[in-house]
Amino acid sequence: MLRRGSEPFTALGANVWRLQDYFAPAGAHALQAHDRAWSDTPPGDLGEGTRVLACAAAHGLRVIRYITTGWNPVWLNLWAKQPSEFWHGHDALFDAAQRCNVSLIPSLAWHALPFAALAGEPIQATFRKDTQAHALLLQYVRAYVTRYRDHPSVLMWELGNEWNLATARGRMENRVFDSIDHLDEAMRELVGLIKDADPRHLVGSGHAAPALDQGRDLERQKDAFARLNRPVDVASLHIYSTHHDPASALGTASVKEYLQAMAEVAASELAQPLMVGEFGESYDEHPDGVFVREVLDAWTDGIFPLALVWSWMAAASSPAGQLASSVDPDRHPGAAALFKEAASRTPACRQLYGTMCGLRLG
């Protein structure tokens, strides 16, 4: 169980994956530093960023998960070359969250590339000790946690995004971790660093549901899920209607049954709550949100305390696939209404946002 203050905690939230882009200005050093970028970087717009947060809160989405390093690798160069601009932007982000009465889950080190790119090393170097990329990773995580550990908007910290899908799978040059043991070692090192800097806040894993080669039936999925989440306080799972959906691929459980099984193993083997850190589907193809309704039903039934939809009000410059899965009152009003209605049916969700403080296990 999660608690906030003395009360059980449950909430709906969302991923605003490019949230920091609204607040951190695009410095010249950042944008000219390297030729490897994953997406366009829109100019900062604090007003629009605040509107996105306020609109989420108005629809019952009171917890926001975001990429602290930004999606584009050039943002880490801003931190290294123009730190005052980087920190000024993130200070504004935290203050806007507080004004909107929204809690934050900062996802630290979402992907490995920015640290390797800044160091001029292969991507694998980020999780290899005695490399410059690894030193930058540790320096960045400690600096971010130390700066914001006392800010009332911090709900919990999170490590990475779906790192469990980057373990000795696929093409060699894309592998970030050699094995699950290597991933476990990296997680434990970083959790220890975070806890040393901030012993008060919980740490989540940011993992996806175990890939099928990590568990080809429900029992093996449960075993893999437990192993993956041992280093952290909150077990994370990402699940979608079209991918990362072992419930469908296994053919042995409905989405709700799968989530129930993962919640039970998190509680019994890890003494952890389950967080569904990402879930979603294409609202262009499925405007009724059938899959999303299933996850929301599991949340309202109390199977897990925290559910974060992918994603909220994606920027207009986002790829087409991101726009199709964006919960947006203008683009997909029916999807946005689902969350507002679900939140209104949960008294605990309505009542808990008067006091901003971190979570604890209980």
C-alpha positions in Angstrom: 0.0 0.0 0.0 1.1 3.6 -0.6 0.4 6.3 1.9 0.7 10.0 1.7 0.8 11.5 5.2 -1.5 9.3 7.3 -3.9 8.4 4.5 -3.9 5.6 1.8 -2.8 7.1 -1.5 -4.4 6.4 -4.9 -4.3 8.6 -7.9 -4.5 8.9 -11.7 -1.8 10.6 -13.6 -0.1 11.0 -16.9 3.1 11.0 -18.8 4.0 14.4 -20.2 7.2 13.1 -21.8 8.4 16.5 -23.1 7.4 18.6 -20.1 10.8 20.0 -19.5 11.0 21.3 -23.0 8.4 23.9 -22.1 10.6 25.2 -19.2 14.2 24.7 -20.2 15.4 27.3 -22.8 17.2 25.9 -25.8 20.7 27.3 -25.3 23.1 27.7 -28.1 25.6 25.3 -26.6 23.0 22.7 -26.3 21.6 22.8 -29.8 25.0 23.0 -31.6 26.8 20.5 -29.6 26.0 17.3 -31.5 24.5 16.1 -34.6 22.6 13.2 -33.0 19.1 14.1 -31.9 16.0 12.0 -31.7 13.4 14.6 -32.2 12.8 18.3 -32.8 13.2 20.5 -29.8 10.5 23.1 -29.6 11.3 26.5 -28.0 10.5 26.9 -24.3 7.0 28.2 -23.4 6.4 28.5 -19.7 2.8 29.6 -20.2 2.0 26.6 -22.3 3.8 24.2 -19.9 1.7 25.6 -17.0 -1.5 25.2 -19.1 -0.7 21.6 -19.8 -0.3 20.9 -16.0 -3.4 22.8 -15.0 -5.5 21.1 -17.7 -4.3 17.7 -16.5 -5.2 18.5 -12.9 -8.7 19.7 -14.1 -9.2 16.3 -15.6 -8.3 14.4 -12.5 -4.7 13.6 -13.6 -2.8 14.8 -10.5 0.5 13.0 -10.9 2.9 13.8 -13.8 5.8 11.6 -14.9 8.4 13.3 -17.2 11.9 13.0 -18.6 14.3 15.0 -16.5 17.0 14.9 -19.2 14.5 15.6 -22.0 13.8 13.4 -24.9 16.4 15.0 -27.2 20.0 14.2 -26.1 21.1 17.8 -26.6 19.3 18.8 -23.3 22.0 17.1 -21.2 24.5 19.3 -22.9 22.6 22.3 -21.7 23.0 21.0 -18.2 26.8 20.5 -18.7 27.5 23.7 -20.6 24.9 26.2 -19.4 23.8 24.8 -16.0 22.3 28.1 -14.8 19.8 28.0 -17.8 19.1 24.3 -17.2 18.4 24.7 -13.5 16.4 27.9 -14.0 14.1 26.1 -16.3 13.6 23.1 -14.0 13.0 25.4 -11.0 10.2 27.0 -13.0 8.8 23.5 -13.8 8.7 22.5 -10.1 7.1 25.8 -9.1 4.5 25.5 -11.8 3.6 22.0 -10.6 3.2 23.3 -7.1 0.9 26.2 -8.3 -1.2 23.7 -10.2 -1.4 21.3 -7.2 0.2 18.5 -9.3 2.8 16.0 -8.0 5.8 15.0 -10.0 7.6 11.7 -10.7 10.9 12.8 -12.2 12.2 10.0 -14.3 16.0 10.2 -13.9 18.2 9.0 -16.8 15.2 8.0 -19.0 17.7 6.6 -21.7 21.4 6.0 -21.8 22.2 7.9 -25.0 22.6 11.5 -23.6 25.3 10.5 -21.2 27.2 8.5 -23.8 26.8 11.3 -26.4 28.1 14.0 -24.1 31.1 11.8 -23.2 31.7 10.8 -26.8 31.5 7.2 -25.9 29.3 4.2 -27.1 25.9 3.9 -25.6 27.0 0.9 -23.5 29.5 3.1 -21.6 26.7 4.7 -19.6 26.4 1.6 -17.4 30.1 0.6 -17.5 32.1 1.7 -14.5 35.3 3.7 -15.0 33.8 5.5 -18.1 33.2 9.2 -18.5 29.5 8.5 -19.4 29.0 6.6 -16.2 30.5 9.3 -14.1 28.2 11.9 -15.8 25.2 9.7 -15.0 26.1 9.5 -11.3 26.9 13.2 -11.2 23.6 14.2 -12.9 21.4 11.9 -10.8 22.9 13.1 -7.5 22.7 16.8 -8.6 19.0 16.5 -9.6 17.9 14.6 -6.5 19.9 16.9 -4.2 18.4 20.1 -5.7 14.8 19.0 -5.5 14.6 16.5 -2.6 12.9 19.1 -0.4 10.5 20.4 -3.0 6.9 19.7 -2.0 6.0 18.7 -5.6 8.2 15.6 -5.6 6.0 12.5 -5.2 8.8 9.9 -5.7 11.8 9.3 -7.9 12.1 6.9 -10.8 15.0 5.3 -12.6 15.0 5.0 -16.3 12.4 4.0 -18.8 11.9 0.3 -19.7 15.5 -0.6 -19.0 14.4 -4.2 -18.7 13.8 -4.2 -22.5 17.4 -3.3 -23.1 19.0 -6.5 -21.7 21.0 -8.6 -24.2 18.2 -8.5 -26.7 18.1 -7.4 -30.4 21.1 -6.1 -32.3 24.4 -6.0 -30.3 25.0 -2.2 -30.8 21.6 -1.5 -29.2 22.2 -3.5 -26.1 22.6 -1.3 -23.0 22.9 -4.1 -20.4 24.7 -7.4 -20.8 22.1 -9.3 -18.7 19.4 -9.0 -16.0 22.2 -9.3 -13.5 24.0 -6.3 -15.0 20.7 -4.4 -14.9 20.2 -5.3 -11.3 23.7 -4.1 -10.4 23.1 -0.8 -12.1 19.7 -0.3 -10.4 21.2 -1.0 -7.0 24.0 1.4 -7.5 21.6 4.2 -8.5 19.0 3.5 -5.9 21.8 3.6 -3.3 23.0 7.0 -4.6 19.4 8.4 -4.6 18.7 7.1 -1.1 22.0 8.6 0.1 21.0 12.0 -1.3 17.4 11.7 -0.3 16.4 9.1 2.2 12.8 10.3 2.5 11.4 9.6 -1.0 10.6 6.3 -2.6 12.2 5.1 -5.8 10.4 3.3 -8.6 11.8 1.2 -11.4 10.2 2.6 -14.6 10.2 -1.0 -16.1 7.8 -2.3 -18.7 6.0 -5.5 -18.3 8.5 -8.3 -18.7 9.1 -9.1 -22.4 8.0 -12.6 -23.5 11.6 -13.8 -23.6 11.7 -12.9 -19.9 8.7 -15.1 -19.2 6.5 -17.1 -21.7 3.7 -17.9 -19.3 2.0 -16.1 -16.4 4.1 -17.8 -13.7 7.3 -17.0 -15.4 6.1 -13.4 -16.0 5.5 -13.1 -12.3 8.9 -14.4 -11.4 10.6 -12.1 -13.9 8.6 -9.1 -12.7 9.6 -9.8 -9.1 13.3 -10.2 -10.0 13.3 -7.0 -12.0 11.9 -4.9 -9.3 13.8 -6.1 -6.2 16.1 -3.1 -6.0 13.3 -0.5 -5.8 10.4 0.6 -3.5 7.7 0.7 -6.1 7.3 -2.0 -8.8 6.5 -0.5 -12.2 4.8 -2.0 -15.2 4.0 -0.5 -18.7 1.3 -2.1 -20.7 -0.4 -1.2 -24.0 -3.0 -2.6 -26.3 -0.6 -3.3 -29.2 2.8 -3.9 -27.6 4.3 -4.6 -24.1 1.0 -6.5 -23.7 1.9 -10.0 -22.4 -1.7 -10.5 -21.1 -2.8 -10.7 -24.8 0.2 -12.5 -26.1 0.1 -15.2 -23.4 -3.5 -15.9 -24.0 -3.9 -17.0 -20.4 -5.3 -13.9 -18.7 -7.3 -10.8 -19.4 -5.6 -7.4 -18.9 -7.3 -7.1 -15.5 -6.3 -10.6 -14.4 -2.7 -10.0 -15.5 -2.5 -6.7 -13.6 -4.0 -8.5 -10.5 -1.4 -11.2 -10.8 1.4 -8.6 -11.0 0.0 -6.6 -8.1 -0.2 -9.8 -5.9 3.4 -10.8 -6.6 4.6 -7.3 -5.9 2.8 -7.3 -2.6 3.7 -10.9 -1.5 7.3 -11.2 -2.7 8.5 -7.6 -2.7 6.2 -5.9 -0.1 5.8 -3.2 -2.8 2.8 -1.6 -4.5 2.3 -1.8 -8.2 2.4 1.3 -10.3 1.1 1.2 -13.9 3.6 3.8 -15.1 2.4 3.8 -18.8 -0.7 2.5 -20.5 -2.6 3.6 -23.6 -3.7 3.0 -27.1 -4.4 4.8 -30.4 -7.5 6.9 -29.9 -7.6 7.5 -33.7 -8.2 3.8 -34.1 -10.1 3.2 -30.9 -11.9 6.4 -29.9 -13.9 4.5 -27.2 -10.6 3.6 -25.4 -11.6 -0.1 -24.8 -8.2 -1.1 -23.5 -7.8 2.0 -21.4 -11.2 1.4 -19.8 -10.0 -2.0 -18.8 -6.9 -0.6 -17.0 -9.0 2.2 -15.4 -11.5 -0.4 -14.2 -8.7 -2.3 -12.5 -7.5 0.9 -10.9 -11.0 1.9 -9.6 -11.3 -1.7 -8.2 -8.2 -1.0 -6.1 -5.9 -3.5 -7.7 -3.1 -0.9 -7.8 -2.9 2.6 -6.4 -1.3 4.6 -9.2 -1.9 4.6 -13.0 -0.3 7.0 -15.4 -1.6 7.2 -19.0 0.6 7.6 -22.0 0.4 10.5 -22.7 -1.1 13.9 -21.9 -1.4 16.7 -24.5 1.5 15.7 -26.7 3.2 18.7 -28.3 2.0 19.5 -31.8 5.4 18.7 -33.2 5.3 15.2 -31.8 5.4 12.2 -34.1 2.1 11.0 -35.6 2.0 7.9 -33.4 2.4 10.0 -30.2 -0.4 12.3 -31.3 -2.7 9.3 -31.9 -2.2 8.1 -28.3 -2.3 11.6 -26.8 -5.1 12.2 -24.2 -6.0 15.7 -25.2 -9.3 17.5 -24.5 -9.1 19.1 -28.0 -7.8 16.2 -30.0 -9.5 13.3 -28.3 -12.1 14.7 -25.9 -13.7 11.3 -25.3 -10.5 9.9 -24.0 -9.9 12.9 -21.7 -13.5 12.5 -20.3 -12.7 8.9 -19.3 -10.1 10.0 -16.8 -12.1 12.9 -15.4 -15.0 10.5 -14.8 -12.8 7.8 -13.3 -11.2 10.2 -10.9 -14.5 11.6 -9.8 -15.7 8.1 -8.8 -12.8 7.7 -6.3 -13.2 9.8 -3.1 -9.6 9.2 -2.0 -8.3 10.6 -5.3 -10.5 13.7 -4.8 -9.5 14.4 -1.2 -5.7 13.9 -1.0 -4.4 16.9 -2.8 -4.5 19.5 -0.1 -1.1 18.5 1.3 1.9 18.1 -0.8 4.3 15.5 0.6 6.1 12.4 -0.6 4.8 8.8 -0.4 5.7 6.1 2.0 5.0 2.4 2.1 2.4 1.2 4.7 
